[in-house]
């Protein structure tokens, strides 16, 4: 089946000017009273390669328990909820007297030249942010000219300022510039852009409205965050749920949670949150204000790590990814943030991570915990019987404790649909979960794959070997079935499976880490990477001429 393309007519030329400040106006929309029928049981896991995603796809989770082998070998129409007229007050300054257990988010140090954006994979819904004329597939990283023009114009801060971080969502993208401004582009069907894209007046055409080609494939800043002086440091995204945390430890959330049967929405009854709002209310005592230190996102759930070492989770909880039991008839209760306990209440968390339907945390003793969907061993907590297909409460991940790593510790975790990557402080990468499409980055003759009970997955983390063992990995990112890693020396690696160029190479499957950006030679230094539903984003910086 050929890849899906945008049906929109191409404009004469891509947008090159910074988008104007929009005066947004939302018109009423009808709500259907049609009931949603319960979806039939999920089929067996999809064969390789995975099907290509479409804009309106209702994704089925693959949570059927596997068969062990012997060791011998209709969503209802929505009415948008507009908060555009409600401006949040500027974030007040506080006086924190007690030292934080986990630090507040800190913007990275400015470097010159500023980082440019490169894109690859499928951009047929405007997720590249290159304008309506660049909605194609790229099997190799392609430079984003719109971002480069804004760098030259000083749109992102002082002259030469570029982007600080990128986040690739399901069919959309989020960028944070050096001023801490959040920009979004791509599909907005479920409010993933954090701004309204319907009935938006055209400032250059009185009485007219901007088209989707004006508003979706071109990045626009989230004006509501600018108005409240929200200095974003990190953004995360799932299919349509998004969140950002500021340098002051403030959290803002937008988009929508989806369950297996369709839109889940939020606990207050809203289906879609079109502009960012605060949701999590943390404890405040005189001289001691609990704030957000870090965030992570699965396909339809969020994890928050606080400055006090607490973890909060909320969203869809059908696969136990929230770390608590959510009843089917009360699944909306999952959209209320609640604390996650790692074994005993005395343990504090220092890091959080998430895959599509599973979650992770690292505690202050260096132990790693996983929970959620484990149908292919993706939580790393082991798999003995079909009862292990779902890990309802946090359980220790095998082989990754500080003691088992000889003093090294896990500092970052990211996951795809059925696999997970773990990054250590020393720059080593471990993987577990589904392995029948190169997801784990392991050679066929790797010792970890010998004499295993399950031919398609590995339930315990194994060490991934990179071509340059002297160049430690500093960042990891996972797509549904693919991965990317950035090293200290500026190299970019990619591996896994992708049918629409998600790997950054023409092949649809790469078994072990392959160099996309070289450490030695070449013109670019990789600074950051993010894998989305069917596209990739990279921040590259030009190397100094020797």
N, C-alpha and C positions, 0 to 999 in steps of 0.2 A: 504494500500500500504506500503510495507516495506521501511524503510528509505534508502535513496540513499547512496551508499558506493563508495569509490574511486576504480576505475578500475585498478589503477596502481599496479604492482607487488610489494610485500613487499621486502625490503632489508634484508640482513642477520641480521643487528642489527641497532639500532637507532644511529644517530650521537652523539658523545660525545665530540668531539674536537671543539674549537671555529672555525667558518668558516674562510677560508683564505680570504685575501683581493683579490677581484676579478678584473680581467682586462676584462671589458665588451666589447663585440663586437656585433653589431647589423647588421643582414643581411637584405636585402631588402625584402619587402612583397608586394603582389599585392593588389590593391584596386578595389573592385567590383563596377560596374556602375549600379547595379540593384537599382531600385527605391524602396522606402519604402512606403508601403501602409498604409493608415490611419487606426488606430485601431478602431474597433466598440465600441459603447458606453459601459461603464463598467456595468457589471451585478449588481444585488443587492449584499449587503455585504455578504462576505463568511460566511457560517455557522460554528459553533464551532465544533471541533477545527480547527484552520487555516491549510491550506495545507502546507506540508513540502517544504522547499526551495530547489531548485536545482541550480547548478552552472550557467546554462544558462537561468535561468528564467527571463522573462520580466514581472515585477510586475505590476498589474493593481491597480490604486488608486481607493479607494471606496468612490467616491464623489457624489453618488446619494443621493438626499435629502431624509430624512426619512419620514415616514408617522406618523403624530401625532395621538395619542390616547386620548380619553377623560380622564379627571382626575379621573373619577370613575373606571377606570381600562381597417518585415525582415530587421534587421539591416545590413548595408553594411560592407564588409570586411575592415579591417583597415591596414594602413601602419604606423608602429610605428615611432614616432618622437624622435630621440635620441638626448639628450643634454649631453651625457657622456663626450664628448671632450671639452665641454665648462665649464670651472671651474669658479665659482663665486668667486670674490675677498673676502678676509676676511672682516668681518663686522667692519667698522671703529668705533673708539671711538668718542663720542660726548660730548659736554659740555652743560648739561641742567641746566639753571639758574632758570627758572620758575617752581614752584612746580607743580607736576602732579595732576590732579583731580582724576584719577584712577591710582593705583600703577602699576608699571611694574611687570610682572610675577616673582615669587620668588620660587626657588627650596625648597622643604621641608627640615627640619632639618634631618641630618643623625641619624639613630637609629640602634642599634645593639641588637640582630642579624639582618642581612639584611633581607628584605622581600622576601619570596619565592612565586613562582607562582603556583596557583591551577587552574584547568580548569574543565569545565563540559559542558554537551550538546553534540552537534555533531561536531566532528573534522575530518570529512571524506575528507576535502580538505586541511589539513595541518594547519588549523588555531590555533591549540593548540601549535605548535612550539616544538613538542616532537620527531620529526623525522618521517620517513615513516612507522615505525612499530606501531605507535600509532595514527591511523586515524579511531577511532571508536566512539561510543557514550558512555558517562559516565553520569549516572543519579545522581551521587554524586561527590563532588569536589575531583579531583585527583591531586596529587602533580606532578609537571613537573620536571623530573629528569635531563633533559638537562640544565635547568636554575640552578638547584642546583649544578651541576658540574662546571658551569661557576663561580658561587659564590665562590666555593672552590678554583678555580684557579686564582681568582682575575681579571677575565675578565671585570667586571663591575666597576672597580675602585680599591681602596685599598683592602687588604684582608678582606673578609667578606662582601664586598659591594654587594647589591642586586639591585632590580628594584625599581624605584621611582614611576612610574605610568604605567597603562595599559589602552588600548583602544581596545574594540572589535568592528570590523566593520561588514559589511555584511557577507563576507566569508573569512575574513582575520583578523589579529591582529597586533597591534602596541605596542611596549614596549619602555620605556625610562629608562635607567639605571642611576646610581648615578653619572656618568660622564656627563650626559646629551646627551648620544648617543641614536639615534633612531634605533630600530631594527624592522623588519617586517617579517611576514610569512603568508602563505595561498594562496588564489587564486590571480593571477595577470593578468587575462584576460583583465581587463580594467585599468591596470597600477596602481592598488591600493597599490602595495608594494613599490613604489618609487625607484625601481631598475629594470634593465632589467634581464629577466630570459630566454632569448633565445640566442643561439650561444655564451654562456659564456665559454671562454677557461678554461680547467681544469688545474690548476697549477701543479698538480701531474702527469699529463699525456700529455706531449707535443704533440700538434696536435689534441688532443681530446677535447671534450666539456662536461661540467657538465650536468647532467640529471635533469629533473623536480623533481625527488625524492631527489636530492642533494640541490635544490634551493628553493623549495616551502615550504615543511613542517619543514624546519630548519630555525630559525631566522638568518638573516644577518643584519649587520649595514648598514645604508645609508652613504656610503663613501663620497658622495658629500657634505653632511652636516658636516662631520668631517673635510673635507678639508677646508671649509670656517669658521671653529671654531664656529659652530652654537651650542650653549648650550641649548638644548631643555628643556622646563619645562612642557609643556602640548601638547597633541596631541588629535585631534578629527577625527572622520570618519563617513561617511555615507555608502551607498552601495559600491561605488568605489572612491568617492572623499575624500581626506585626507588633513589635514593641521596640522602644528605644529608652536608653538610660542616659542621664545627663551627668556632667561633672560634679553636680551637687547631690547625686544619688537619687534623683527623682525619676519616676517611671511613667511612661505614657504608652498607651495601648490603642490600637485601632484595627479595623478589619472585621473578621468573623470567624468563629469556630464552626467546624462542620463535623457531624457525626456520620456513621455509616449510612443512615437513612436520608441524610440531607443536612440542611442548615440547622445548627444548634443554637447559635446566637449567644446571648449573655444572660446572666441570672436576673437582670432587671427587666427582661422581656424584649429588649431590643435585639433584632436579628443582625443588624449591621451597624458598626460604628464608623461613620465616614470621616471623622476627624479625631485626632489623638486626645485621649482623656486619661486622668489618673484613676486607677482601679484599686490598687493595693494600698491599704491604710496600715502603716506600721506604728509600733509603740513609740511614744514620746514621753520622756521624763526630763525634768530640769537638768540641763547640762548633758543629757544623753539622748540623742535622737537617732533612732534606727533608720538606716537608709539602704538603698539598693546598691550592692557592690558589683553584681554581674547578672546576666540573663542568658537563657537558652530557650530554644524553641524546637518542638517536634512539628509534625504536619499540622496538628490541631491542638496542641497544648503548650503551655508556657511554664518555665521554671525560673524562679528568682532566688538568688543568693544575697543575703543581707550582710551589712557591715557587722552584725552581731553573730554571724555564723549560722543563721537560720535559713531553711529552705521553704519556699512556698510554691505550690503547684496549682494549676487550674486549667480547665478546657475540657476536651473530650476524654473520657476515662474508660472507654469500653474495653481497652486492652490492658487496664491496670497501670497505664503510664503515669498516673497521678500519685501512685504510691499509697492508694487507699481504695476501699471498695465503693463503687458507685453503682447503685441499683439501676436497672434498665428503665424502670418507670419513674426514676428520679434523676435521670442523667443530667438534667439542667443544673442540679446541685454541684456537679463537677466544675461549673464555671465560677464558683465562689472560691477565692484563694484560701487554702488551708496549709498548715505546716506539715512537712514531711519529717518523720523521725527515722534516723539511721541507727537501727538497733536499740539503743538506749537514748534517753533524752539528754544525757550528759555529753554526747558527741556533737561537735560543731563542724560545719562544712566549710571547706576552703575553695571548692570549685564545683560547678555543675555543667552538665552536658546532656544532649538529647539526640535520639534518632527519630525516625518517623513516628513510631508507636512505642518507644522505650526511652527510659531516662536513666541518668547517672549522677553520682556525686562523689567527691573525694572528701574524707574527713580529716581532722587535725592530727590524726595518728598516721596518716598516709594510706589508710585502707580505701579501696574503691568499692562503691555500691551500685548495683543495677537493679532495675525493676521494669515491668511492662511486658510487652509481647516478646516471647522468646521461642517462637515456632521454628527458628533456624539457628538457635544458639546465640542470637545477637546481643543478649545482655551479658554474656561472658560468665554467667553464674553456674554453668554446667547444664547438661541435659542427659537424664537417665531414662525417664519414662515420659509418656504423653502428658502427665500431670505437670511437667516442667515447661510446657508450651507457653504458660503465662506465669510471671513472677509477680504476685499480688503486692507484696511488701518488699522494701529494700533488702537485698541479699548481697553478700560479699562477692565481688568478681574474683575469679580464681587466678592466682599467679601474679597479681599486680600490686600487692601490698608493698610498703616500703621495705619490709624485711625480705620479701621474696625478690625484690629488685635490687638488693644489696645497697640500700640507702638511696637509690633513685626514687623519684615520686612522679605520679601522674599529675600533669598540670592542665591538660586540655582533652576533651572527649567530644567526638562528633559521630553521627551515625546516619546511615541511609535507610532504605525500607527494611532490609533484613541483615545489615552488617554494621560493624562499628570499628572506629579507629581510636586508639589511645595514644597520646603524646606524652613523653616523659620530660622532666626538667633537663636531662642530658641530651635531648634531641633524638631519642629513639621512638619508633612507632610500632605499636602492636595492633593486631586486628583479630576479629572473630566474627562468626556468623556465616552468611551465605557465601559459597565459594565457587559456584558453577559458572561464573561469568567474569572471573578475574578480580572480583571485588576485594579479596583479601591481600592481593599483591604478592602472593606466594608462588614460587616455582612449582611445577608439577612434582618435582623430586624433593621438595622441602620435607624435612623430617617430620614436621607437624602434620603433614597430610598422609603419612604412612600408617597403615593398619588402623584407620579410623573407622568408627562404627557407622557413620553417616556419610555417604558419598558426596552430598551436596552442601554440607556445611560443617563448620568447626565450632564447637561450643565453648572452647577455652581459648583465650588470647594467645597468639603466636607472634614472634618478632618478624617484622618486615625488613627485608634487606634492600638497601639502596645502592646504586652504582658507586657513589662516593661516600664511604663510611666515615671520612674525616670532616664532612660538612654536615653538621647537625640540623635536623628539621626544627623549625621554629613555629610553623603554623600548619594545621590540617583542615580539610573541608571535605564533606561528603555530599554527593548527590544521591538519587534513589539507588543507583547501582554503580556509581563511579566515585572516584576520589581525586584529590589534588593535595600537594604538599609544597610548602615554600621552605627553603633552607636559609641558614645564616649567611651563606655566601651569595644568595640571590638567585639560586636555581629554582626552577619550577618543575615538579614531576606530576604525571597523571597516569592513572590506570583504572581498570574496571571495564564496564560495558556501557555503550551509548550508541543509539541508532541515529542521532541527529547532530553529531559533531560535538557532543558534550565533553569528549576526551581531549579536544584540541588537536586531534590527528585524524586522518581520513579513515583509519580502521575503526570497526565497531567494537572490537574487544582487544584490550591490552592486559596481559596477565600480570606483569610485574612493572614497578615504577619506571616510566619512560621520561626522558628529559624533554621538556617543552621549551624552557628558557635555560640556557647554559650558564654555569658559574663562570667559566673561562671563555673569553671571546664573546662575540655578539655585541649588540648595541644596547641591550636592555638588562636591567637588574630587576628581578621579581621582588615585590615588597609585600603583597597580600593576594589572596585568592578566595573565591567563594563559588561553590557549586549549587546551582538551582535545580528546578524540576526538569528543565531540558536545555539549560544554558549555563555558561560559566562567565565569571567576571574576574579580571585580574588588574591589580595596580602595579604598573611597571614604571621604573625610573631610569632615565638615560644614564649610561655609564660615562664617567669622565674619560676623556681621551688621554691616553698615555703619551 
